[in-house]
C-alpha cells in the first residue's frame, strides 16, 4: 500500500509540473500587463496556444533531417524528467534517489545541446545565430551552475535535492556563501530562460533574439512541445531555488494527504510570489545588449566561485 501511495505522489508531481508550467507563464504575463496598466490575456492563454498548435499541421523544411523532427520530443522529455525529479510539494518522493543536482544539470545541458543542434539543422541564418549565442551563454552558465552546486553540496554534505532540502530546514541560519549562491542561481536562471534583461521572449527582433531564433522554423506539434519545454524549464529553476533555499512548507517523506495538500498550497504560493517578482523585475529593467550578457553571466560565475571559496576557507560562512 505504501508503494502505491508513493507512486501516486510521484505521478501527481509529474502532472503538477506539467499543468502548472504554462499557467506560470500566463500568470507572469498577466502581472506584467497589470503593471503596464493593460488588461492582458487570461492566465490560461498559454494552454490555449499549445492546444491550438497541437491541432495545426506541421510544416517541415525540405532539407530538414530526422534529428530536426525528433529533437522536440527529446527536449520535452529531458526537461519534463528534470522538472519531475525536483521536489515541489513533498520531499523524498519515490524517485528522489535520482534527484541529484549533477543529474539535473546534465539533463538541462542535454536539452540545450539538442536545441542548439536543431537550430542549425535546417541551415537558416537565424538558426545559426541563435545556436551560436546559446552556446556562448551556456559556456558561462554551466560553470556558474557547477560552482553553485559545489557550494550547496559542501554546505549540506550531499548533492541529493531531498537531503539538501532537509538540511536547509534543519539549519536555517544565514550564511554568506549560501546567499551568494542564491544570487548566482538567480542570474543563471534569468539567462537560461531567456528572460529580460538577457532576452525578451515577447519579441522577435532579428538582432537580439536567442531562443526564438532557434525555433523559427518549427510549427505545429513540434513548436508546442518546445514551448511547453520552455515553460517547464522556468518552473524547474523556480523549483530548484525553492528546494535548495526556501524549502519551508514542503511535506516530509511519508506524509499524509493533508500534509501533501498543505505542501501543494505552499508550492503554488511560492510560484505566485516568484511570478510577481519576475514580472516586477522585467517591467522595471531594460534589455541589455547581446555582448553585455557575458558580463552579466560572468558576475554569476564569480559569485559562485567566491561562495565555493568561502565554504572551503571557513565552514561558518
C-alpha positions, -999 to +999 in steps of 0.1 A: +000+000+000+029+023+008+044+017-026+012+025-043+008+057-024+044+067-032+038+060-068+007+081-067+026+110-052+053+108-079+026+107-107+009+137-090+043+155-091+047+149-128+011+161-136+015+191-113+046+205-130+032+198-165-001+216-156+015+245-137+043+254-161+021+271-188-001+286-161+030+302-146+039+318-179+003+331-182+005+345-147+037+364-153+022+379-185-009+389-166+010+406-138+032+424-163+001+436-182-014+449-149+019+467-141+017+484-175-020+493-170-033+469-196-058+441-192-036+414-207-045+379-218-061+354-194-038+331-173-049+300-193-039+316-226-006+296-229-026+264-227-049+276-254-020+284-276-005+250-270-037+232-278-041+253-310-006+244-321-013+207-315-042+209-339-022+227-366-004+210-394+033+205-390+053+222-418+089+210-423+117+224-444+128+203-474+163+198-461+153+190-425+168+158-412+153+131-389+170+149-360+151+181-366+118+161-363+129+141-332+146+170-313+114+185-298+104+152-283+138+147-267+139+183-255+105+180-239+112+146-224+145+156-207+131+189-194+099+171-180+120+144-163+142+171-147+112+191-135+095+159-122+126+149-102+129+182-084+109+182-051+079+206-051+052+198-026+068+167-009+103+159+000+117+124-007+094+112-035+096+077-050+124+086-074+142+111-051+173+089-053+176+102-089+170+138-080+207+147-079+219+182-088+245+168-112+218+147-130+195+178-132+223+199-148+231+171-172+195+168-183+193+206-188+226+206-207+214+179-230+182+198-238+203+229-246+226+209-268+198+193-287+180+227-292+212+243-305+218+214-329+182+216-341+186+253-347+215+247-371+200+217-388+179+235-414+208+259-422+190+292-419+209+323-408+186+330-378+190+294-365+228+296-367+229+330-349+206+317-322+226+285-317+259+303-315+245+327-289+230+299-269+264+281-269+282+312-258+257+318-229+258+281-220+296+281-218+293+307-189+261+295-173+271+259-169+304+267-149+284+291-127+259+263-121+287+239-112+301+264-087+266+268-071+263+230-069+297+228-052+287+255-027+253+240-017+266+204-017+296+213+005+273+231+030+246+203+030+270+174+026+252+159-004+241+166-040+207+149-034+180+176-036+159+158-009+189+158+016+197+195+007+161+205+015+161+186+048+194+202+057+182+237+049+150+231+070+171+219+100+197+247+097+180+280+089+209+303+099+221+329+075+252+320+055+271+344+033+281+316+009+246+304+005+234+339-001+260+343-029+250+310-044+213+322-044+221+354-062+243+334-087+215+309-093+190+338-099+214+352-126+218+318-142+180+312-142+173+345-159+199+338-186+189+302-191+152+310-195+159+339-219+141+365-197+148+402-195+174+416-194+192+388-213+164+382-238+128+392-244+105+362-251+077+385-262+095+399-293+111+385-324+139+411-331+164+397-355+194+413-339+187+404-303+167+372-301+183+340-289+158+313-281+132+324-306+158+324-334+164+286-330+127+277-332+116+300-360+113+271-385+092+249-361+054+247-363+025+226-352+031+199-325+069+204-327+066+240-317+040+231-290+065+207-274+093+232-275+072+259-259+060+235-232+096+225-225+105+262-222+077+267-197+088+236-178+124+250-177+112+282-160+092+262-134+122+239-129+145+267-119+120+282-096+115+247-080+153+244-076+155+278-059+126+268-037+140+234-028+176+245-021+170+279-004+133+281+007+121+246+014+096+257+041+061+243+038+073+212+019+057+180+032+082+154+046+086+119+032+057+096+040+033+124+048-004+120+046-029+136+022-034+166+044+003+174+046+007+168+009-022+192+002-006+218+025+027+214+007+009+218-027-007+251-015+027+263-002+043+254-036+016+273-055+021+303-032+058+303-038+052+301-076+029+331-074+055+351-054+082+342-079+059+351-108+052+385-093+088+392-085+098+382-121+071+404-136+082+434-115+119+428-124+112+425-161+089+456-161+115+478-143+145+465-162+156+473-198+171+446-221+208+447-223+229+444-254+238+409-265+275+415-260+269+426-224+253+392-215+287+375-209+295+402-183+261+395-166+268+358-165+304+364-155+291+381-124+271+349-115+302+328-122+323+350-099+297+349-071+295+311-074+333+308-072+335+332-042+308+312-025+327+280-030+360+295-017+342+308+013+329+274+022+365+260+018+380+288+039+355+286+067+325+264+074+309+291+094+301+313+064 
